[in-house]
Amino acid sequence: MKFSEARRTWLLVVVFAIGMAWVESASVYYLRVMFDRLDPYQANPMPLGGVMEQVELVREAATLLMLFTIGALAGRTWRTRLGYATIAFGVWDIFYYVFLYVICGWPKSLLDWDLLFLLPLPWWGPVLAPVCIAMLMIGWGTLVSQRAADDPATSATSTAWRLTGLGVALALYVFMADTLRVLPQGFNATRTVLPEVFNWWGFLAALALMAAPVAQIGWRMVTRQGGFTDVAEGGLARPGRRV
């Protein structure tokens, strides 16, 4: 894939994710108006029941399926497919909040609490937290999708990926800590809990761990002797190297 083709694909994935973000924002807006929960941080934040709750859970799973499907269609290798999927996820997540603000004026700030996800338990966190992760996903996905990570000299090592896995697990714990705390009281208790303090230190540690592959690839690209001038199907092009 030539660099121009990679850029066009990147742009198409971004456009798709932005359009999908509007659909997601509109759907969430309809639900919140229906249940009088434009700001989810209030008593009984999820007044869902019966078939409505099941529909919402399936909708969230379908959203993830769509994001990974666009990645699978856009990429040619497992690495670029994952890269495009993370770009789509990150762009979708950021514009989801942008469009919610346009539609209803929420969130009022990046520190507003949001009910991030319902699977497998409710996730809670300030809007800034998922936005930071989304930006990291876009950065990594862009490096990969533009072929920088296809060169063995700039690929992330297994150690970096282990650190990322640890970071993901820690981030999930931070987001679900309050629901996990009340889980012994029954599953319904997780639907009504309202967190009061966000573990920023734990989240920042998780974010740093998740950034390991990006940091490693970026460092090798910067320090690599001679640098690079172009990206092509075969990987990075050094000065003087024909592509």
HUQUI-V195037 format. One line per field, one symbol per residue. psi: psi as a letter, one per 40 degrees, with the letter a starting at -180 (. if undefined). burial: b if it has 24 or more other C-alpha atoms within 12 Angstrom, else e. Layout:
BEGIN
psi = ???
burial = ???
END
This chain:
BEGIN
psi = hiddddddddddddddddddddddddddddddddeffdhegiigegfiibddddddddddddddddddddddddieiddddddddddddddddddddddddddeehidieehiihdieheihhiiidddddddddddddddddddeededhdeeiiiddddddddddddddddddedddddedeeidddeeeihidhhgdddddddddddedddddddddddehheaieihadeaihihehh.
burial = eeeeebeebbeebbebbbebbbbbbbebbebbeeeebbbbbeeebbeeeeeeeeebeeeeeebbebbbbbbbebbeeebbbbbbbbbbbbbbbbbbbbbbbebeebbeeeebbbbbbbbebbbbbbbbbbbbbbbbbbbbbbbbbbbbbbbebbbbeeeeeebbebbbebbbbbbbbbbbeeeeeeeeebbbbbbeebbeebbeebbbbbbbbbbbbbebbeeeeeebeebbbebbbeeeeee
END
